[in-house]
Amino acid sequence: MPVYRPEVLEALVTHGLVPGPDTSPARLREAINDLYRHEVRRLRDRCRAREFPVTELAPRVVELRRRYLLLSIPIATWTVDPA
């Protein structure tokens, strides 16, 4: 049973994810990645619909990536060994 670091749990909650006792870090990372990809596609579609200029797409993707920092952190560091 994984014991998640408090800061990881806080980040997961911001994405609407609350791990259960048997939820693996890999499964959570996959869910976060799916959410991120969905949001990137939405941004792309909004840009294509001319809701904002193409020059704003990259900065918006960078900002989105900041909200998904867990994707940049190795899942091996998401948990701690229970003492």
A tleap script that builds the chain and sets N, CA, C and O, in Angstrom:
source leaprc.protein.ff14SB
mol = sequence {
  NMET PRO VAL TYR ARG PRO GLU VAL LEU GLU
  ALA LEU VAL THR HIE GLY LEU VAL PRO GLY
  PRO ASP THR SER PRO ALA ARG LEU ARG GLU
  ALA ILE ASN ASP LEU TYR ARG HIE GLU VAL
  ARG ARG LEU ARG ASP ARG CYS ARG ALA ARG
  GLU PHE PRO VAL THR GLU LEU ALA PRO ARG
  VAL VAL GLU LEU ARG ARG ARG TYR LEU LEU
  LEU SER ILE PRO ILE ALA THR TRP THR VAL
  ASP PRO CALA
}
set mol.1.N position { 0.840 -1.177 0.000 }
set mol.1.CA position { 0.000 0.000 0.000 }
set mol.1.C position { 0.889 1.246 0.000 }
set mol.1.O position { 1.654 1.458 0.941 }
set mol.2.N position { 0.794 2.070 -1.049 }
set mol.2.CA position { 1.657 3.262 -1.117 }
set mol.2.C position { 1.242 4.341 -0.119 }
set mol.2.O position { 0.057 4.555 0.137 }
set mol.3.N position { 2.242 5.008 0.431 }
set mol.3.CA position { 2.010 6.156 1.316 }
set mol.3.C position { 2.522 7.379 0.560 }
set mol.3.O position { 3.725 7.551 0.363 }
set mol.4.N position { 1.580 8.222 0.144 }
set mol.4.CA position { 1.924 9.375 -0.678 }
set mol.4.C position { 2.425 10.539 0.171 }
set mol.4.O position { 1.956 10.756 1.288 }
set mol.5.N position { 3.371 11.272 -0.367 }
set mol.5.CA position { 3.870 12.485 0.289 }
set mol.5.C position { 2.725 13.507 0.339 }
set mol.5.O position { 1.914 13.573 -0.584 }
set mol.6.N position { 2.660 14.295 1.406 }
set mol.6.CA position { 1.570 15.271 1.535 }
set mol.6.C position { 1.486 16.245 0.362 }
set mol.6.O position { 0.387 16.575 -0.083 }
set mol.7.N position { 2.630 16.709 -0.147 }
set mol.7.CA position { 2.607 17.655 -1.259 }
set mol.7.C position { 2.088 17.007 -2.549 }
set mol.7.O position { 1.499 17.680 -3.396 }
set mol.8.N position { 2.309 15.712 -2.687 }
set mol.8.CA position { 1.776 14.989 -3.847 }
set mol.8.C position { 0.264 14.865 -3.713 }
set mol.8.O position { -0.466 15.058 -4.685 }
set mol.9.N position { -0.204 14.545 -2.518 }
set mol.9.CA position { -1.655 14.457 -2.291 }
set mol.9.C position { -2.341 15.789 -2.574 }
set mol.9.O position { -3.422 15.822 -3.162 }
set mol.10.N position { -1.711 16.891 -2.153 }
set mol.10.CA position { -2.275 18.216 -2.417 }
set mol.10.C position { -2.369 18.484 -3.918 }
set mol.10.O position { -3.375 19.002 -4.404 }
set mol.11.N position { -1.317 18.129 -4.639 }
set mol.11.CA position { -1.313 18.339 -6.091 }
set mol.11.C position { -2.361 17.456 -6.768 }
set mol.11.O position { -3.020 17.885 -7.715 }
set mol.12.N position { -2.513 16.238 -6.287 }
set mol.12.CA position { -3.517 15.334 -6.872 }
set mol.12.C position { -4.923 15.889 -6.697 }
set mol.12.O position { -5.740 15.823 -7.616 }
set mol.13.N position { -5.202 16.431 -5.527 }
set mol.13.CA position { -6.535 16.971 -5.245 }
set mol.13.C position { -6.865 18.120 -6.187 }
set mol.13.O position { -8.023 18.286 -6.572 }
set mol.14.N position { -5.867 18.919 -6.564 }
set mol.14.CA position { -6.134 20.028 -7.477 }
set mol.14.C position { -6.622 19.529 -8.831 }
set mol.14.O position { -7.229 20.282 -9.592 }
set mol.15.N position { -6.358 18.265 -9.131 }
set mol.15.CA position { -6.819 17.665 -10.386 }
set mol.15.C position { -8.033 16.767 -10.164 }
set mol.15.O position { -8.465 16.052 -11.069 }
set mol.16.N position { -8.575 16.814 -8.954 }
set mol.16.CA position { -9.759 16.017 -8.648 }
set mol.16.C position { -9.456 14.547 -8.407 }
set mol.16.O position { -10.340 13.701 -8.542 }
set mol.17.N position { -8.232 14.241 -8.057 }
set mol.17.CA position { -7.826 12.853 -7.835 }
set mol.17.C position { -7.503 12.617 -6.371 }
set mol.17.O position { -6.727 13.355 -5.764 }
set mol.18.N position { -8.106 11.580 -5.815 }
set mol.18.CA position { -7.835 11.180 -4.442 }
set mol.18.C position { -7.523 9.685 -4.482 }
set mol.18.O position { -8.412 8.870 -4.733 }
set mol.19.N position { -6.261 9.323 -4.233 }
set mol.19.CA position { -5.908 7.907 -4.340 }
set mol.19.C position { -6.527 7.065 -3.232 }
set mol.19.O position { -6.620 7.482 -2.077 }
set mol.20.N position { -6.939 5.888 -3.619 }
set mol.20.CA position { -7.417 4.921 -2.646 }
set mol.20.C position { -6.239 4.138 -2.094 }
set mol.20.O position { -5.099 4.369 -2.498 }
set mol.21.N position { -6.497 3.212 -1.173 }
set mol.21.CA position { -5.388 2.476 -0.556 }
set mol.21.C position { -4.592 1.622 -1.533 }
set mol.21.O position { -3.424 1.326 -1.280 }
set mol.22.N position { -5.197 1.224 -2.635 }
set mol.22.CA position { -4.500 0.375 -3.600 }
set mol.22.C position { -4.174 1.086 -4.906 }
set mol.22.O position { -3.789 0.438 -5.879 }
set mol.23.N position { -4.321 2.406 -4.946 }
set mol.23.CA position { -4.057 3.153 -6.174 }
set mol.23.C position { -2.553 3.347 -6.351 }
set mol.23.O position { -1.878 3.901 -5.483 }
set mol.24.N position { -2.048 2.889 -7.475 }
set mol.24.CA position { -0.608 2.986 -7.722 }
set mol.24.C position { -0.246 4.369 -8.262 }
set mol.24.O position { -1.065 5.019 -8.912 }
set mol.25.N position { 0.967 4.810 -7.994 }
set mol.25.CA position { 1.430 6.078 -8.561 }
set mol.25.C position { 1.368 6.076 -10.091 }
set mol.25.O position { 1.057 7.099 -10.702 }
set mol.26.N position { 1.662 4.939 -10.704 }
set mol.26.CA position { 1.638 4.864 -12.171 }
set mol.26.C position { 0.238 5.133 -12.712 }
set mol.26.O position { 0.074 5.816 -13.723 }
set mol.27.N position { -0.759 4.596 -12.040 }
set mol.27.CA position { -2.146 4.819 -12.488 }
set mol.27.C position { -2.541 6.286 -12.331 }
set mol.27.O position { -3.221 6.842 -13.193 }
set mol.28.N position { -2.118 6.911 -11.237 }
set mol.28.CA position { -2.411 8.326 -11.028 }
set mol.28.C position { -1.695 9.191 -12.050 }
set mol.28.O position { -2.270 10.151 -12.564 }
set mol.29.N position { -0.446 8.859 -12.350 }
set mol.29.CA position { 0.284 9.629 -13.350 }
set mol.29.C position { -0.398 9.523 -14.705 }
set mol.29.O position { -0.490 10.507 -15.437 }
set mol.30.N position { -0.872 8.341 -15.035 }
set mol.30.CA position { -1.589 8.151 -16.297 }
set mol.30.C position { -2.848 9.022 -16.345 }
set mol.30.O position { -3.153 9.626 -17.374 }
set mol.31.N position { -3.569 9.082 -15.238 }
set mol.31.CA position { -4.789 9.903 -15.176 }
set mol.31.C position { -4.451 11.387 -15.338 }
set mol.31.O position { -5.142 12.111 -16.054 }
set mol.32.N position { -3.389 11.831 -14.671 }
set mol.32.CA position { -2.976 13.235 -14.785 }
set mol.32.C position { -2.532 13.539 -16.215 }
set mol.32.O position { -2.855 14.593 -16.763 }
set mol.33.N position { -1.802 12.622 -16.802 }
set mol.33.CA position { -1.354 12.819 -18.184 }
set mol.33.C position { -2.551 12.918 -19.135 }
set mol.33.O position { -2.547 13.735 -20.055 }
set mol.34.N position { -3.564 12.095 -18.915 }
set mol.34.CA position { -4.771 12.166 -19.739 }
set mol.34.C position { -5.451 13.524 -19.602 }
set mol.34.O position { -5.897 14.102 -20.593 }
set mol.35.N position { -5.531 14.033 -18.371 }
set mol.35.CA position { -6.132 15.355 -18.143 }
set mol.35.C position { -5.328 16.445 -18.844 }
set mol.35.O position { -5.889 17.337 -19.480 }
set mol.36.N position { -4.013 16.359 -18.717 }
set mol.36.CA position { -3.132 17.346 -19.343 }
set mol.36.C position { -3.315 17.334 -20.861 }
set mol.36.O position { -3.481 18.388 -21.474 }
set mol.37.N position { -3.286 16.166 -21.459 }
set mol.37.CA position { -3.441 16.061 -22.906 }
set mol.37.C position { -4.789 16.601 -23.366 }
set mol.37.O position { -4.884 17.238 -24.415 }
set mol.38.N position { -5.828 16.345 -22.579 }
set mol.38.CA position { -7.152 16.879 -22.904 }
set mol.38.C position { -7.131 18.409 -22.912 }
set mol.38.O position { -7.679 19.041 -23.815 }
set mol.39.N position { -6.496 18.993 -21.900 }
set mol.39.CA position { -6.441 20.448 -21.818 }
set mol.39.C position { -5.586 21.057 -22.928 }
set mol.39.O position { -5.914 22.126 -23.443 }
set mol.40.N position { -4.497 20.391 -23.300 }
set mol.40.CA position { -3.665 20.882 -24.406 }
set mol.40.C position { -4.482 20.866 -25.699 }
set mol.40.O position { -4.426 21.809 -26.487 }
set mol.41.N position { -5.226 19.811 -25.905 }
set mol.41.CA position { -6.070 19.739 -27.110 }
set mol.41.C position { -7.136 20.826 -27.114 }
set mol.41.O position { -7.435 21.409 -28.156 }
set mol.42.N position { -7.706 21.096 -25.945 }
set mol.42.CA position { -8.696 22.173 -25.855 }
set mol.42.C position { -8.070 23.512 -26.214 }
set mol.42.O position { -8.667 24.304 -26.944 }
set mol.43.N position { -6.872 23.768 -25.704 }
set mol.43.CA position { -6.173 25.006 -26.054 }
set mol.43.C position { -5.939 25.093 -27.558 }
set mol.43.O position { -6.193 26.126 -28.177 }
set mol.44.N position { -5.461 24.015 -28.129 }
set mol.44.CA position { -5.209 23.990 -29.573 }
set mol.44.C position { -6.496 24.279 -30.350 }
set mol.44.O position { -6.492 25.066 -31.297 }
set mol.45.N position { -7.594 23.638 -29.944 }
set mol.45.CA position { -8.866 23.845 -30.637 }
set mol.45.C position { -9.358 25.282 -30.486 }
set mol.45.O position { -9.903 25.856 -31.428 }
set mol.46.N position { -9.168 25.856 -29.312 }
set mol.46.CA position { -9.569 27.250 -29.098 }
set mol.46.C position { -8.725 28.191 -29.950 }
set mol.46.O position { -9.231 29.185 -30.472 }
set mol.47.N position { -7.441 27.878 -30.088 }
set mol.47.CA position { -6.570 28.689 -30.938 }
set mol.47.C position { -7.021 28.583 -32.392 }
set mol.47.O position { -7.081 29.588 -33.100 }
set mol.48.N position { -7.335 27.382 -32.833 }
set mol.48.CA position { -7.812 27.187 -34.208 }
set mol.48.C position { -9.128 27.908 -34.467 }
set mol.48.O position { -9.403 28.349 -35.583 }
set mol.49.N position { -9.944 28.023 -33.402 }
set mol.49.CA position { -11.216 28.732 -33.524 }
set mol.49.C position { -11.029 30.242 -33.405 }
set mol.49.O position { -11.997 31.002 -33.402 }
set mol.50.N position { -9.770 30.662 -33.306 }
set mol.50.CA position { -9.392 32.081 -33.235 }
set mol.50.C position { -9.904 32.798 -31.985 }
set mol.50.O position { -10.219 33.988 -32.016 }
set mol.51.N position { -9.980 32.040 -30.881 }
set mol.51.CA position { -10.326 32.670 -29.613 }
set mol.51.C position { -9.149 33.483 -29.075 }
set mol.51.O position { -9.325 34.413 -28.289 }
set mol.52.N position { -7.958 33.116 -29.512 }
set mol.52.CA position { -6.752 33.872 -29.176 }
set mol.52.C position { -5.742 33.636 -30.290 }
set mol.52.O position { -5.832 32.636 -31.003 }
set mol.53.N position { -4.777 34.544 -30.449 }
set mol.53.CA position { -3.807 34.405 -31.549 }
set mol.53.C position { -2.816 33.260 -31.309 }
set mol.53.O position { -2.571 32.853 -30.173 }
set mol.54.N position { -2.268 32.768 -32.385 }
set mol.54.CA position { -1.298 31.675 -32.333 }
set mol.54.C position { -0.105 32.038 -31.450 }
set mol.54.O position { 0.468 31.165 -30.798 }
set mol.55.N position { 0.269 33.294 -31.423 }
set mol.55.CA position { 1.416 33.723 -30.614 }
set mol.55.C position { 1.180 33.518 -29.125 }
set mol.55.O position { 2.135 33.487 -28.349 }
set mol.56.N position { -0.077 33.379 -28.713 }
set mol.56.CA position { -0.388 33.152 -27.296 }
set mol.56.C position { -0.454 31.672 -26.945 }
set mol.56.O position { -0.547 31.328 -25.767 }
set mol.57.N position { -0.407 30.793 -27.935 }
set mol.57.CA position { -0.551 29.360 -27.654 }
set mol.57.C position { 0.593 28.828 -26.797 }
set mol.57.O position { 0.345 28.183 -25.779 }
set mol.58.N position { 1.824 29.082 -27.184 }
set mol.58.CA position { 2.969 28.549 -26.432 }
set mol.58.C position { 2.982 29.026 -24.975 }
set mol.58.O position { 3.158 28.206 -24.075 }
set mol.59.N position { 2.799 30.334 -24.715 }
set mol.59.CA position { 2.769 30.749 -23.307 }
set mol.59.C position { 1.623 30.102 -22.521 }
set mol.59.O position { 1.771 29.819 -21.332 }
set mol.60.N position { 0.511 29.874 -23.164 }
set mol.60.CA position { -0.613 29.218 -22.480 }
set mol.60.C position { -0.300 27.756 -22.176 }
set mol.60.O position { -0.697 27.237 -21.133 }
set mol.61.N position { 0.405 27.097 -23.081 }
set mol.61.CA position { 0.808 25.712 -22.839 }
set mol.61.C position { 1.825 25.660 -21.698 }
set mol.61.O position { 1.776 24.754 -20.866 }
set mol.62.N position { 2.734 26.613 -21.655 }
set mol.62.CA position { 3.717 26.667 -20.562 }
set mol.62.C position { 3.004 26.849 -19.222 }
set mol.62.O position { 3.334 26.179 -18.244 }
set mol.63.N position { 2.036 27.747 -19.180 }
set mol.63.CA position { 1.264 27.957 -17.951 }
set mol.63.C position { 0.506 26.689 -17.562 }
set mol.63.O position { 0.446 26.336 -16.385 }
set mol.64.N position { -0.059 26.018 -18.532 }
set mol.64.CA position { -0.765 24.764 -18.273 }
set mol.64.C position { 0.193 23.730 -17.698 }
set mol.64.O position { -0.144 23.011 -16.757 }
set mol.65.N position { 1.380 23.663 -18.269 }
set mol.65.CA position { 2.379 22.700 -17.792 }
set mol.65.C position { 2.745 22.964 -16.327 }
set mol.65.O position { 3.009 22.029 -15.570 }
set mol.66.N position { 2.759 24.228 -15.939 }
set mol.66.CA position { 3.056 24.567 -14.528 }
set mol.66.C position { 1.989 24.010 -13.591 }
set mol.66.O position { 2.282 23.668 -12.445 }
set mol.67.N position { 0.766 23.920 -14.071 }
set mol.67.CA position { -0.315 23.364 -13.240 }
set mol.67.C position { -0.228 21.847 -13.151 }
set mol.67.O position { -0.880 21.234 -12.306 }
set mol.68.N position { 0.570 21.246 -14.013 }
set mol.68.CA position { 0.725 19.796 -14.030 }
set mol.68.C position { 2.165 19.403 -13.695 }
set mol.68.O position { 2.759 18.566 -14.374 }
set mol.69.N position { 2.715 20.004 -12.657 }
set mol.69.CA position { 4.112 19.754 -12.281 }
set mol.69.C position { 4.386 18.297 -11.909 }
set mol.69.O position { 5.511 17.821 -12.062 }
set mol.70.N position { 3.372 17.591 -11.427 }
set mol.70.CA position { 3.601 16.194 -11.052 }
set mol.70.C position { 4.101 15.367 -12.237 }
set mol.70.O position { 4.793 14.366 -12.048 }
set mol.71.N position { 3.755 15.777 -13.445 }
set mol.71.CA position { 4.225 15.046 -14.623 }
set mol.71.C position { 5.736 15.171 -14.794 }
set mol.71.O position { 6.351 14.374 -15.502 }
set mol.72.N position { 6.329 16.163 -14.151 }
set mol.72.CA position { 7.777 16.382 -14.247 }
set mol.72.C position { 8.548 15.683 -13.134 }
set mol.72.O position { 9.778 15.655 -13.147 }
set mol.73.N position { 7.831 15.128 -12.186 }
set mol.73.CA position { 8.466 14.514 -11.018 }
set mol.73.C position { 8.401 12.986 -11.155 }
set mol.73.O position { 7.326 12.438 -11.398 }
set mol.74.N position { 9.522 12.304 -11.003 }
set mol.74.CA position { 9.505 10.834 -11.105 }
set mol.74.C position { 8.538 10.217 -10.096 }
set mol.74.O position { 8.507 10.619 -8.933 }
set mol.75.N position { 7.757 9.249 -10.544 }
set mol.75.CA position { 6.748 8.670 -9.649 }
set mol.75.C position { 7.381 7.928 -8.478 }
set mol.75.O position { 6.725 7.703 -7.461 }
set mol.76.N position { 8.627 7.552 -8.610 }
set mol.76.CA position { 9.317 6.883 -7.485 }
set mol.76.C position { 9.440 7.810 -6.272 }
set mol.76.O position { 9.613 7.340 -5.148 }
set mol.77.N position { 9.352 9.119 -6.497 }
set mol.77.CA position { 9.488 10.068 -5.383 }
set mol.77.C position { 8.124 10.523 -4.850 }
set mol.77.O position { 8.068 11.333 -3.924 }
set mol.78.N position { 7.039 10.021 -5.413 }
set mol.78.CA position { 5.693 10.413 -4.973 }
set mol.78.C position { 5.335 9.797 -3.617 }
set mol.78.O position { 4.471 10.314 -2.908 }
set mol.79.N position { 5.980 8.724 -3.268 }
set mol.79.CA position { 5.633 7.997 -2.039 }
set mol.79.C position { 6.828 7.943 -1.097 }
set mol.79.O position { 7.967 8.222 -1.474 }
set mol.80.N position { 6.523 7.576 0.134 }
set mol.80.CA position { 7.569 7.354 1.140 }
set mol.80.C position { 7.409 5.950 1.670 }
set mol.80.O position { 6.316 5.385 1.644 }
set mol.81.N position { 8.492 5.393 2.148 }
set mol.81.CA position { 8.418 4.068 2.770 }
set mol.81.C position { 7.768 4.204 4.141 }
set mol.81.O position { 8.210 5.014 4.955 }
set mol.82.N position { 6.713 3.415 4.411 }
set mol.82.CA position { 6.110 3.494 5.742 }
set mol.82.C position { 7.091 3.035 6.803 }
set mol.82.O position { 7.766 2.017 6.648 }
set mol.83.N position { 7.160 3.783 7.860 }
set mol.83.CA position { 8.127 3.467 8.921 }
set mol.83.C position { 7.573 2.474 9.907 }
set mol.83.O position { 8.257 2.102 10.860 }
savepdb mol mol.pdb
quit
